[in-house]
Amino acid sequence: MKLNRISQTLLTTLAVSILAPTAIANESKASIDFRLRYENVSQDNALKDADALTLSTKLNFKTATYNSFSGFVEFEDSRSIGIDDYNDTNGNGAGYSVIADPETTELDQAYVQHKAGAVTAKLGRQVITFDNHRFVGHVGWRQDKQTFDAASFNYSARDKFSVSYAYVTKRNRIFGEEKDLDSKDHLLNASLQTGAGKLTGYSYLLEIDEGADNSLDTYGVRFSGGKKVGEGKLSYTAEYANQSCEAGGNDYDASYLLAELGYTVSSITYKGGYELLGSDDGMYGFSTPLATLHAFNGWSDQFLGTPAQGLQDLYVSAAGKAMGGKWLVAYHDYSADESTSTVDDFGSELNVSYGRAFNKTFSGGIKFSAYSAGDSATGKVDTDKLWVWLGVKF
C-alpha cells in the first residue's frame, strides 16, 4: 500500500491515541493559529492590479507520548475575506495578476511519530525541511503551506552529527489539493558540526509518479559557520551542488553555487552574497521544485522557475531591531548565467520589511518589494508587491 493511502487512515490511528487514557496527559497540546493578510500586486503589463485579503486558519493537536509513540494532526483553511480581485492559480480571477493563495480546506498534517533516544521516525503527512529551505522547505509564507506524505527518519548524536532520510509519495503543494503531485522522492541529508562550522552533504532524488520517465537528481555539499572578529561576529556560508535532469526524452546538467559573508555589529547584520543557478547551454536552468522559493532571489517571485539561461543573483542586505521588532533591507542584481546577444540583464530588486511580536498571542508586519525588469528579461515586467498582516495564536 502506498504511503499516501496510509496517510488517509492516520486520523483513525490518531483518534485512538488521543482518546486512550495514557494520551490524556498534560503533555497533550492543542493550538489554533490565524493569519489575516492583505496583498497587492501591481505589474507594468495588461493584467489588472491584484488585491487579496485572505485568512489562514490552522488547527492542530499533538498527543502525549506513550511508549515512545505520539501523534499529530493539523487542519488548514484559507479563505478570501471580502477582497478577492486576484488570480489564485486555480482558474479564478483571470485577467488579474497572480496571488498564489487559493481558497482551500485540507488535512495539512497527520502523522504518527516514534522517538527513542537519538532516533525519530515519522509516518504520514508532515512538514519536511532541510538547512535553509533552498532545496526542501514548507513554503510557510503562503497561506496553504507545503507538506509531504512520507516516511522519514532522523538520527542525531549529541548535536554533533545528524542524518535524515525521507521517502515521499506525495507533494502537497501550496495551490490546493487539485494540484498536488504523486511522487517517488528520496531525500537524504547528513551534517557534521566541526569547530569551524557545520558541514552538510545531501542528495535529493526527485521523480513525479506520472508514468513517464522523469528525474531530477541533485547532489551537493554545504558549509556554514561563524566566529567572533573584533567587536562583532563574522558569518560565512559556501555551497555547491550538481544536478541532472531527465525530462521529455532530454537530459540536462547544471550546477549550483552559493557564497555568502555576513558581519554583525551593534545589533545590525550586514550580508553580501552571490547565488548561481547554472544553465546547460541556455537550454535548462537549475531547478529546486521543493524549496521555499519566496525566500530566495527576491520577494517579487520573478524567478520561482529558473530561466533556461540560468540565473546569477548578486545581493546585499542589512537587518536589525527597532521598536520591539525586526527590520530588513535587501537589494538584488540579476543576470543570466549563459549570456547571449539578446539575454543578459535580468533586472534588479529592492526588498524592505518590518515585523514584530506584540506578545505571545499577537504579531504583525509589513513587507514591500519592487522589481525593475532588465533590458533582456524576457517575460518579466516591472512589479511592485505589498503585504500587511496580523497573526493571532492560541
C-alpha distance (Angstrom), angle and dihedral (degrees) to the residues before:
residue distance angle dihedral
M1 . . .
K2 3.80 . .
L3 3.79 118.7 .
N4 3.81 92.5 -119.7
R5 3.83 87.7 61.7
I6 3.77 91.3 45.8
S7 3.81 90.1 52.8
Q8 3.80 89.5 60.1
T9 3.81 89.6 62.5
L10 3.78 95.8 47.8
L11 3.80 93.9 90.0
T12 3.80 88.5 66.9
T13 3.79 90.5 49.9
L14 3.77 91.7 47.6
A15 3.80 92.3 48.3
V16 3.78 90.0 55.3
S17 3.80 90.1 49.6
I18 3.79 92.5 48.6
L19 3.79 94.1 49.1
A20 3.78 96.0 44.3
P21 3.83 112.5 105.4
T22 3.78 92.2 -123.0
A23 3.80 90.2 56.3
I24 3.80 95.7 53.8
A25 3.78 91.7 81.4
N26 3.77 134.1 123.8
E27 3.79 88.4 -95.4
S28 3.80 91.9 69.5
K29 3.77 111.7 98.9
A30 3.79 136.3 -172.4
S31 3.81 125.0 -170.3
I32 3.77 140.5 173.2
D33 3.79 126.5 -153.6
F34 3.82 127.7 -166.1
R35 3.80 126.5 -170.9
L36 3.80 119.2 -176.2
R37 3.80 112.2 -169.8
Y38 3.77 137.8 178.2
E39 3.81 116.0 -156.8
N40 3.81 129.5 -175.9
V41 3.80 126.4 -171.8
S42 3.80 122.3 -170.1
Q43 3.82 119.5 -177.8
D44 3.78 132.2 -179.6
N45 3.80 94.8 -122.2
A46 3.80 141.6 78.5
L47 3.82 93.7 -74.5
K48 3.79 117.1 104.1
D49 3.81 117.8 -114.5
A50 3.80 110.8 -91.5
D51 3.81 126.0 -131.0
A52 3.79 125.8 -177.6
L53 3.78 135.0 173.3
T54 3.79 107.0 -170.0
L55 3.78 135.4 173.8
S56 3.80 122.0 -151.0
T57 3.81 117.2 -162.5
K58 3.79 123.4 -170.8
L59 3.79 121.6 -175.0
N60 3.79 118.4 -176.5
F61 3.78 142.7 169.0
K62 3.80 129.3 -161.3
T63 3.79 118.1 -164.2
A64 3.76 126.1 -140.6
T65 3.79 117.7 -97.1
Y66 3.81 118.2 -99.1
N67 3.81 122.0 -179.4
S68 3.83 88.5 -15.6
F69 3.83 92.3 -53.8
S70 3.80 127.9 113.7
G71 3.78 137.8 161.2
F72 3.79 137.0 -140.2
V73 3.80 131.4 -166.5
E74 3.80 129.6 179.4
F75 3.79 131.8 -178.7
E76 3.78 121.5 -160.9
D77 3.80 131.6 -162.8
S78 3.81 129.4 -177.9
R79 3.83 121.0 -168.7
S80 3.78 136.6 173.5
I81 3.80 110.5 -126.2
G82 3.80 111.5 -151.1
I83 3.81 97.2 -52.0
D84 3.82 113.3 76.2
D85 3.81 108.1 146.1
Y86 3.80 96.3 135.5
N87 3.81 144.4 96.2
D88 3.80 103.9 -106.4
T89 3.88 93.7 -169.2
N90 3.83 89.9 -114.7
G91 3.78 99.5 87.3
N92 3.80 98.2 -81.1
G93 3.81 123.1 115.5
A94 3.80 101.2 22.3
G95 3.80 110.5 -173.1
Y96 3.81 93.7 34.7
S97 3.79 129.3 95.9
V98 3.80 116.8 -95.8
I99 3.78 124.8 -89.3
A100 3.80 104.8 172.7
D101 3.81 98.6 -143.8
P102 3.83 108.1 108.1
E103 3.78 120.4 -178.8
T104 3.78 108.4 -97.4
T105 3.80 143.1 151.5
E106 3.77 117.1 -159.5
L107 3.75 149.4 144.9
D108 3.80 99.5 -91.7
Q109 3.80 99.6 -177.3
A110 3.81 135.8 4.4
Y111 3.77 119.4 160.4
V112 3.79 144.5 144.7
Q113 3.79 115.7 -132.9
H114 3.78 130.7 -158.3
K115 3.79 116.5 -166.1
A116 3.78 121.5 -179.1
G117 3.77 120.2 161.6
A118 3.79 110.7 -53.3
V119 3.82 94.1 -10.1
T120 3.81 125.6 88.1
A121 3.80 122.4 179.3
K122 3.79 128.1 -176.6
L123 3.80 130.9 -171.8
G124 3.79 121.9 -168.4
R125 3.80 140.1 25.6
Q126 3.79 109.2 -12.8
V127 3.78 149.1 147.9
I128 3.82 114.2 -97.1
T129 3.81 122.5 -173.1
F130 3.78 134.0 165.7
D131 3.81 130.5 -163.2
N132 3.83 111.1 -42.3
H133 3.85 94.5 -12.5
R134 3.83 91.4 -105.5
F135 3.80 91.9 129.3
V136 3.82 105.3 15.1
G137 3.82 121.8 22.0
H138 3.81 145.3 141.9
V139 3.85 98.1 -117.8
G140 3.80 86.9 -135.9
W141 3.79 91.7 169.8
R142 3.80 91.3 77.1
Q143 3.80 119.9 72.2
D144 3.85 92.1 -116.0
K145 3.79 105.3 49.1
Q146 3.80 125.2 -153.5
T147 3.81 121.3 -101.7
F148 3.80 135.5 166.5
D149 3.81 137.6 -133.8
A150 3.77 98.4 -132.1
A151 3.76 153.4 131.4
S152 3.80 108.6 -121.0
F153 3.80 134.3 -177.2
N154 3.81 131.5 -169.5
Y155 3.78 131.4 -174.0
S156 3.82 118.7 -170.3
A157 3.79 124.0 179.8
R158 3.81 117.1 -162.4
D159 3.81 94.0 -45.5
K160 3.81 88.7 -68.6
F161 3.78 104.3 91.4
S162 3.77 132.5 19.0
V163 3.77 136.6 169.1
S164 3.80 127.7 -170.8
Y165 3.79 131.3 -171.5
A166 3.80 130.3 -179.5
Y167 3.77 133.3 179.5
V168 3.80 109.3 -154.9
T169 3.79 123.1 -160.4
K170 3.80 98.3 173.4
R171 3.79 136.3 27.2
N172 3.80 109.5 -148.5
R173 3.78 98.5 -159.2
I174 3.81 133.5 -166.0
F175 3.82 96.0 -100.1
G176 3.81 99.9 74.9
E177 3.81 130.6 -90.1
E178 3.81 95.7 -66.3
K179 3.81 90.0 67.8
D180 3.80 98.1 45.2
L181 3.80 114.9 121.7
D182 3.80 131.2 -137.1
S183 3.78 108.7 -134.8
K184 3.78 147.9 171.6
D185 3.81 100.6 -142.4
H186 3.80 127.5 164.8
L187 3.83 114.6 -161.1
L188 3.81 119.7 -172.3
N189 3.80 125.2 174.5
A190 3.82 127.4 168.1
S191 3.81 129.2 176.9
L192 3.79 139.1 -174.7
Q193 3.79 124.1 -160.9
T194 3.81 111.1 -137.9
G195 3.77 132.2 179.4
A196 3.79 90.8 -97.5
G197 3.79 99.2 41.6
K198 3.78 147.2 -62.7
L199 3.80 119.2 -46.2
T200 3.81 115.7 -159.2
G201 3.78 133.0 -176.2
Y202 3.80 123.9 -171.8
S203 3.78 146.3 174.4
Y204 3.79 122.8 -164.8
L205 3.80 112.8 -172.3
L206 3.81 108.7 -173.0
E207 3.79 130.6 -173.1
I208 3.79 130.6 166.3
D209 3.81 109.1 -135.9
E210 3.81 97.5 -132.5
G211 3.81 102.9 121.4
A212 3.81 95.1 -103.2
D213 3.79 124.4 101.4
N214 3.78 109.7 -98.1
S215 3.78 136.4 142.3
L216 3.79 140.8 167.4
D217 3.80 111.3 -165.5
T218 3.81 120.3 -176.9
Y219 3.81 127.5 -177.9
G220 3.78 121.1 -177.8
V221 3.77 151.3 152.8
R222 3.81 129.1 -140.7
F223 3.81 133.9 -170.7
S224 3.80 125.6 -171.9
G225 3.77 134.5 164.7
G226 3.76 147.5 127.0
K227 3.79 144.0 -136.3
K228 3.76 138.7 -171.0
V229 3.80 112.7 -95.1
G230 3.80 119.2 178.8
E231 3.79 110.5 -44.4
G232 3.80 93.8 -22.0
K233 3.78 143.3 46.0
L234 3.78 126.4 -97.1
S235 3.82 118.2 -147.8
Y236 3.80 126.8 -168.9
T237 3.78 138.1 -176.3
A238 3.79 131.7 -176.9
E239 3.79 126.1 177.1
Y240 3.79 137.7 172.4
A241 3.80 131.1 -178.0
N242 3.77 138.1 170.2
Q243 3.79 123.5 -149.2
S244 3.79 135.0 -164.4
C245 3.79 121.5 -165.8
E246 3.79 130.2 -165.6
A247 3.80 114.1 -169.5
G248 3.77 134.7 146.2
G249 3.78 93.0 -4.3
N250 3.82 92.0 -54.4
D251 3.80 128.6 112.3
Y252 3.80 122.9 -151.6
D253 3.80 137.1 178.7
A254 3.80 128.1 -159.8
S255 3.80 138.7 163.2
Y256 3.79 136.2 -134.2
L257 3.80 127.0 -148.9
L258 3.79 133.0 -179.6
A259 3.81 128.2 179.9
E260 3.81 119.7 172.4
L261 3.81 136.0 168.1
G262 3.79 127.0 -171.8
Y263 3.77 137.1 -179.8
T264 3.81 126.6 -164.2
V265 3.78 119.2 -159.9
S266 3.82 131.9 152.2
S267 3.85 89.4 5.9
I268 3.82 92.6 -60.0
T269 3.81 121.8 112.0
Y270 3.80 117.9 -152.8
K271 3.80 118.6 -166.1
G272 3.76 138.1 -178.5
G273 3.77 126.9 -177.5
Y274 3.76 150.7 161.2
E275 3.81 123.4 -141.7
L276 3.79 123.2 -173.7
L277 3.79 124.9 -167.3
G278 3.78 98.6 -174.7
S279 3.77 132.1 -142.3
D280 3.79 134.4 -135.1
D281 3.82 101.2 -131.6
G282 3.80 91.9 -49.2
M283 3.82 92.1 -60.3
Y284 3.82 101.5 96.1
G285 3.81 136.9 19.5
F286 3.82 125.9 -147.5
S287 3.83 107.9 -93.3
T288 3.82 134.5 -152.2
P289 3.84 105.0 -178.9
L290 3.83 95.8 168.0
A291 3.81 95.7 50.4
T292 3.78 131.4 111.6
L293 3.79 86.0 -112.3
H294 3.80 97.3 179.8
A295 3.81 89.4 70.0
F296 3.82 92.8 61.7
N297 3.81 137.0 61.0
G298 3.79 93.9 11.8
W299 3.78 135.4 -45.0
S300 3.79 94.7 -100.8
D301 3.84 86.8 79.7
Q302 3.79 94.7 -134.9
F303 3.80 92.8 142.0
L304 3.80 104.5 43.3
G305 3.79 83.6 126.9
T306 3.79 114.9 41.9
P307 3.83 113.0 -122.3
A308 3.81 115.1 -112.0
Q309 3.82 86.4 -113.9
G310 3.81 90.4 58.7
L311 3.79 126.7 -122.3
Q312 3.79 135.7 -98.7
D313 3.81 114.8 -165.1
L314 3.80 117.6 -169.5
Y315 3.81 109.2 -174.9
V316 3.80 144.8 171.7
S317 3.81 129.2 -170.1
A318 3.77 144.2 176.0
A319 3.81 125.4 -157.1
G320 3.78 135.2 178.0
K321 3.79 147.6 135.0
A322 3.80 130.6 -78.4
M323 3.82 135.9 162.6
G324 3.78 92.4 -1.0
G325 3.81 94.3 -52.2
K326 3.79 142.7 79.8
W327 3.81 128.7 -100.6
L328 3.79 132.9 -168.0
V329 3.81 135.7 -173.1
A330 3.82 121.2 -172.4
Y331 3.80 136.6 173.8
H332 3.82 126.0 -160.5
D333 3.79 130.4 -166.2
Y334 3.82 114.3 -163.7
S335 3.78 131.5 -160.3
A336 3.81 139.1 157.7
D337 3.79 122.7 -92.0
E338 3.84 92.7 -147.2
S339 3.79 101.5 40.1
T340 3.79 122.0 -164.4
S341 3.80 134.2 179.8
T342 3.82 88.8 -87.5
V343 3.82 103.0 30.0
D344 3.80 121.6 56.8
D345 3.82 118.5 95.0
F346 3.82 112.1 64.0
G347 3.80 95.3 177.4
S348 3.80 135.9 -117.4
E349 3.78 139.6 -88.5
L350 3.79 141.7 -153.7
N351 3.83 121.2 -151.5
V352 3.82 125.9 -170.0
S353 3.83 128.7 174.6
Y354 3.78 142.8 166.6
G355 3.80 127.3 -174.5
R356 3.76 139.0 162.0
A357 3.77 144.2 176.5
F358 3.80 110.7 -124.9
N359 3.80 92.4 -166.2
K360 3.81 137.7 -36.3
T361 3.81 90.5 -63.9
F362 3.80 108.2 37.8
S363 3.80 132.0 50.7
G364 3.78 135.6 158.2
G365 3.76 146.0 169.7
I366 3.78 151.7 171.6
K367 3.79 129.5 -130.8
F368 3.81 134.9 -177.5
S369 3.80 135.2 -174.0
A370 3.80 129.7 -174.2
Y371 3.82 118.4 -168.4
S372 3.81 121.2 -168.4
A373 3.79 113.0 -161.5
G374 3.80 118.0 -129.8
D375 3.79 126.2 -125.7
S376 3.80 91.7 -98.7
A377 3.81 102.2 30.8
T378 3.80 96.8 126.8
G379 3.79 111.3 -151.3
K380 3.82 92.5 6.4
V381 3.81 124.4 115.4
D382 3.78 135.5 179.0
T383 3.81 106.1 -75.3
D384 3.81 132.9 -173.2
K385 3.82 122.5 -170.5
L386 3.79 130.5 -174.2
W387 3.81 130.0 -171.5
V388 3.80 130.6 -175.1
W389 3.81 119.5 177.7
L390 3.79 145.8 173.6
G391 3.78 123.8 -158.7
V392 3.82 127.9 -160.7
K393 3.81 122.6 -173.5
F394 3.81 130.9 -178.0
